[in-house]
């Protein structure tokens, strides 16, 4: 009797698992169930979809993710995104925001500057030497301090006192009198939080988020002044010379060594772009209150594009993107970011895996409990699996088993399926990114070289859209790239560059390789130092 009872229990357990799997699929992917009705006496959908093979599923994923990536379709999407850029240049309070940094480095600036980089988890203090042409930039001394929860909870000026203590430590290691001379030591600050910037060297503190209490009691106060006062408590003679965000810092750092740099890209957990853009093409109301005479000498300005917010209604979404967007705390807020960044690539892959487990018996039809949690499949795992070209994929199996305990070891077929999924998700990410970059580059050419443009006859609904036709090699542009995805994800930057080459060849056939993606390592601290050098040089000129 025991054996039959065990068999019955096993069957009941299997039936229960099938019911749970079917319910999970219905919740995650309700669109799959549209059109099925009990009256039609169709077979149970869970059983129906479990007959699907992994290969069939992989082919569907490949078709869905590659369909938008033909050159013609990407050109059309680029045009539509360009229209969104234009509209936001005139009136949006959330994106295409002009900074106070209007001048780019000449590459001739020299000197020793103190650079600070405040991120979500790290504070870095660096002494940077700029040596002019050929000698480029040198990090003389750098110190990184982890911003743990104790530091995050420091309220108001206590956080700036903590920063000043770290600054003092680094300067003492360089020289006992450094930062204590008669002439103040100029500081450049890369601040990875929103501020209400009021000049190139000042800005009002606003709520920081990410668990920081620094803004408690200091909201509305000047950021530069708060830090210099904390430094004076330690007898440090410093002054704030420049405040920049991470995208502006990346542009400045690369522009110092490459004068063709006019744009920057951050692609890691999130994404953003900055561009050096003509002032007269930006809505006047977007500038707010500027110093007297600012518009007389500022002909260009670095724009914080907040590029993550673009692409809504333009970039095609799959059913997995739709699930991610609908379950997000801010649906539709950052359409591009949800499909291309390190925060979300792993989640898209996880959602596809979850469906494959439920409908194609991936991993024997059992998903580890840890992988049922949203955002539990990190993008670093996606990158590792995609790079694993071995026949056995043993390293990938070991990593998966380490991060998520599987009831049974993943098979080679399962791993190859997951690798195909990772490849398609990352490739589409690179393609969508290339489309947005191409759109921004075309917009730049239109406003910088208006005499070499003509109306694009293909843009019937938007006749103002133009395509540059010129063989002028000076119109080539370098884009400074920083962030873990663009610089460290295996093959990602090369894939994006290939898409850009294809797009540029079709839209600008007379220009050879006009867009170059170049890594901008250590851009936050190097860019902060360059921002100081540019600000000091400009101040000297105005005297």
Residue pairs with C-beta under 8 A, 6 or more apart in sequence:
17 365
17 366
18 46
18 47
18 50
19 46
21 46
21 357
21 358
21 365
22 44
22 45
22 46
22 358
24 354
24 358
24 372
25 32
25 45
25 46
25 49
25 355
25 358
25 359
26 32
26 33
28 323
28 351
28 354
28 355
29 319
29 323
29 355
31 319
31 322
32 45
32 49
32 319
33 45
36 42
36 45
42 48
46 358
49 358
49 359
49 360
50 358
50 359
50 360
50 361
50 365
52 359
52 360
53 360
54 356
54 360
54 361
54 362
54 413
54 414
54 417
55 417
56 360
57 355
57 356
57 359
57 360
57 417
58 417
58 420
58 421
61 352
61 420
61 421
61 424
62 420
62 424
64 318
65 318
65 424
65 425
65 427
65 428
66 424
66 427
66 428
67 73
67 316
68 74
68 77
68 315
68 316
68 428
68 431
68 432
69 427
69 428
69 431
69 499
71 502
71 503
71 506
72 506
74 431
74 434
74 435
74 438
74 499
74 502
74 503
75 438
75 503
75 506
75 507
77 311
77 314
77 315
77 435
77 439
78 435
78 436
78 438
78 439
78 442
78 503
78 507
79 439
79 456
79 459
79 462
79 465
80 314
80 462
81 310
81 311
81 314
81 435
81 436
81 439
82 439
82 440
82 442
82 443
82 465
83 462
83 465
84 310
84 311
84 314
85 96
85 305
85 310
85 439
85 440
85 443
86 443
86 464
88 94
88 95
88 96
88 310
89 96
89 281
89 282
89 283
89 286
90 282
90 283
90 286
91 283
91 285
91 286
92 286
93 286
94 306
94 309
95 304
95 305
95 306
95 307
95 309
95 310
96 282
96 286
96 303
96 304
96 305
96 306
97 286
97 303
97 304
97 305
97 306
98 277
98 279
98 282
98 286
98 287
98 301
98 302
98 303
98 304
99 197
99 244
99 245
99 248
99 274
99 301
99 302
99 303
99 304
100 197
100 198
100 199
100 200
100 290
100 301
101 200
101 242
101 244
101 248
101 252
101 301
101 302
101 531
101 534
102 279
102 297
102 298
102 299
102 300
102 301
102 302
103 534
103 538
104 251
104 252
104 255
104 259
104 261
104 276
104 300
104 534
105 252
105 255
105 256
105 530
105 533
105 534
106 259
106 537
107 132
107 133
107 256
107 257
107 259
108 132
108 133
109 130
109 132
109 256
109 530
109 533
109 534
109 536
109 537
110 130
110 131
110 132
110 533
111 129
111 130
111 533
111 536
112 127
112 128
112 129
112 130
112 140
113 127
113 128
113 130
113 186
113 187
113 188
113 529
113 532
113 533
114 125
114 126
114 127
114 128
114 167
114 171
114 179
114 185
114 186
114 187
114 188
114 238
114 529
114 532
115 125
115 126
115 127
115 128
115 187
115 188
115 189
115 190
115 525
115 526
115 528
115 529
115 532
116 123
116 124
116 125
116 126
116 163
116 167
116 187
116 188
116 189
116 190
116 525
116 528
117 123
117 124
117 126
117 189
117 190
117 192
117 249
117 524
117 525
117 528
118 163
118 189
118 190
118 191
118 192
118 193
119 147
119 192
119 524
120 147
120 192
120 210
121 146
121 147
122 144
122 145
122 146
122 147
123 144
123 145
123 147
123 163
123 166
124 142
124 143
124 144
124 145
124 524
124 525
125 142
125 143
125 145
125 166
125 167
125 169
125 170
126 139
126 140
126 141
126 142
126 143
126 170
126 525
126 529
127 139
127 140
127 141
127 142
127 170
127 171
127 174
128 137
128 138
128 139
128 140
128 525
128 526
128 529
129 137
129 138
129 140
130 137
130 256
130 529
130 530
130 533
131 137
131 138
136 256
136 257
137 253
137 256
137 257
137 526
137 529
137 530
139 522
139 525
139 526
140 174
141 170
141 173
141 174
142 170
142 525
143 166
143 169
143 170
143 173
145 166
149 211
151 159
151 162
152 210
152 211
152 212
152 213
153 211
153 213
154 161
154 162
154 213
154 214
155 213
155 214
155 216
155 217
156 213
156 214
156 215
156 216
156 217
156 218
157 217
157 218
157 226
157 229
157 230
159 212
159 213
159 214
160 214
160 226
160 227
160 229
160 230
161 230
161 233
163 227
163 230
164 227
164 230
164 231
164 233
164 234
164 236
165 234
167 179
167 231
167 234
167 236
167 238
168 179
168 231
168 234
168 236
171 178
171 179
171 180
171 185
171 236
172 178
178 185
179 185
179 231
179 236
179 237
179 238
180 235
180 236
180 237
181 237
182 237
183 237
184 237
184 238
184 239
185 236
185 237
185 238
185 239
186 238
186 239
186 241
186 532
186 535
186 536
187 227
187 228
187 238
187 239
187 240
187 241
187 532
188 241
188 242
188 243
188 244
188 527
188 528
188 529
188 530
188 531
188 532
188 535
189 223
189 224
189 227
189 240
189 242
189 243
189 244
189 528
190 244
190 245
190 246
190 249
190 524
190 525
190 527
190 528
191 203
191 223
191 243
191 244
191 245
192 245
192 246
192 524
193 208
193 209
193 210
193 212
194 206
194 208
195 203
195 204
195 205
195 206
195 223
195 243
196 203
196 204
196 206
197 203
197 204
197 243
198 204
198 222
198 289
199 291
200 241
200 242
200 243
200 531
200 535
201 224
201 240
201 241
201 242
201 243
201 535
202 222
202 223
202 224
202 225
202 240
202 243
203 222
203 223
203 224
203 243
204 219
204 220
204 221
204 222
204 223
205 214
205 215
205 218
205 219
205 220
205 221
205 222
205 223
205 226
206 215
206 219
206 220
207 215
207 219
208 214
208 215
218 226
223 240
223 243
224 240
224 243
225 240
227 240
228 238
228 239
228 240
231 238
241 531
241 532
241 535
241 536
242 528
242 531
242 532
242 534
242 535
243 531
244 252
244 527
244 528
244 531
245 272
245 274
245 304
246 266
246 272
246 482
246 523
246 524
246 527
247 264
247 265
247 266
247 272
247 273
247 274
247 304
247 305
248 264
248 274
248 302
248 304
248 527
248 531
249 523
249 524
249 525
249 526
249 527
249 528
249 530
249 531
250 264
250 265
250 266
250 274
250 480
250 481
250 482
250 520
250 523
250 524
250 527
251 261
251 262
251 263
251 264
251 274
251 275
251 276
251 302
251 480
251 527
252 302
252 527
252 530
252 531
252 534
253 480
253 520
253 522
253 523
253 526
253 527
253 530
254 261
254 264
254 478
254 480
254 518
254 520
254 523
255 261
255 262
255 480
255 530
256 526
256 530
258 478
258 518
260 476
260 477
260 478
260 516
261 477
261 478
261 479
261 480
261 518
262 275
262 276
262 444
262 477
262 478
262 479
263 273
263 274
263 275
263 276
263 437
263 440
263 441
263 444
263 477
263 478
263 479
263 480
264 273
264 274
264 275
264 479
264 480
264 481
264 482
264 520
264 523
265 271
265 272
265 273
265 433
265 437
265 479
265 480
265 481
265 482
265 483
265 486
265 517
266 272
266 273
266 482
266 483
266 486
267 340
267 341
267 342
267 433
267 481
267 483
267 485
267 486
268 341
268 342
268 482
268 483
268 484
268 485
268 486
269 341
269 342
269 343
269 483
269 484
270 308
270 337
270 341
270 342
270 343
271 307
271 308
271 336
271 337
271 340
271 341
271 433
271 483
272 304
272 305
272 306
272 307
272 308
273 305
273 307
273 436
273 437
273 440
274 302
274 303
274 304
274 305
275 302
275 303
275 305
275 440
275 444
276 300
276 301
276 302
276 303
277 300
277 301
277 302
277 303
277 444
277 447
278 299
278 300
278 447
278 448
279 295
279 298
279 299
279 300
279 301
280 299
281 447
282 301
282 303
290 298
305 440
307 336
307 436
307 440
308 334
308 336
308 337
308 341
309 333
309 334
309 335
309 336
309 337
310 335
310 336
310 436
311 335
311 336
311 339
311 432
311 436
312 332
312 335
313 335
315 335
315 336
315 339
315 432
315 435
317 325
317 339
320 348
320 351
320 352
320 355
321 338
321 339
321 348
323 351
324 338
324 344
324 347
324 348
324 351
325 331
325 332
325 335
325 338
327 374
328 338
336 432
336 433
336 436
337 343
337 344
338 344
339 348
339 428
339 429
339 432
340 429
340 430
340 432
340 433
340 485
341 429
341 485
342 379
342 483
342 484
342 485
342 489
343 375
343 379
344 379
345 379
345 382
345 425
345 426
345 429
345 485
346 375
346 377
346 378
346 379
346 380
346 381
346 382
347 374
347 375
347 377
348 425
349 377
349 382
349 418
349 421
349 422
349 425
350 371
350 374
350 375
350 376
350 377
352 421
352 425
353 362
353 363
353 367
353 371
353 377
353 418
353 421
354 367
354 371
354 372
356 362
356 417
356 421
357 363
357 365
357 366
357 367
358 365
358 367
362 414
362 417
362 418
363 406
363 408
363 410
363 414
364 407
364 408
366 406
366 407
366 408
368 404
368 405
368 406
368 407
370 376
370 403
370 404
370 405
371 377
371 404
376 404
377 404
378 403
379 485
379 489
381 399
381 400
381 403
382 422
382 425
382 426
383 422
383 426
383 488
383 489
383 490
384 395
384 396
384 399
385 393
385 396
385 399
385 400
385 415
385 418
385 419
385 422
386 419
386 422
386 423
386 426
386 490
387 490
387 491
388 395
388 396
388 415
388 419
391 412
392 412
393 412
393 415
393 416
393 419
396 410
396 415
396 418
396 419
397 409
397 410
397 415
400 406
400 410
400 415
401 409
401 410
410 418
426 489
426 492
426 495
427 495
429 485
429 492
430 492
430 495
430 496
430 499
431 495
431 496
431 499
433 496
434 496
434 497
434 499
434 500
434 503
435 499
435 503
437 479
437 496
437 500
437 515
438 500
438 503
438 504
438 507
438 515
441 477
441 504
441 514
441 515
442 466
442 467
442 468
442 507
444 477
445 452
445 453
445 468
445 475
445 508
446 453
446 466
446 468
448 475
449 468
449 470
449 472
449 475
452 468
452 469
452 470
452 472
453 466
453 467
453 468
453 469
454 466
454 467
454 469
455 463
455 464
455 465
455 466
456 465
456 466
456 467
459 465
467 507
467 508
468 475
468 507
468 508
468 511
469 508
469 509
469 510
470 508
470 510
470 511
471 510
471 511
472 511
473 511
473 512
475 511
475 514
476 511
476 513
476 514
476 515
476 516
477 514
477 515
477 516
478 516
478 518
479 515
479 516
479 517
479 518
480 518
480 520
480 523
481 487
481 493
481 517
481 518
481 519
481 520
482 519
482 520
482 521
482 523
482 524
485 492
486 492
486 493
486 496
486 517
487 493
487 519
487 521
493 517
493 519
496 517
497 516
497 517
500 515
500 517
501 513
501 515
504 511
504 513
504 514
504 515
508 514
520 526
520 527
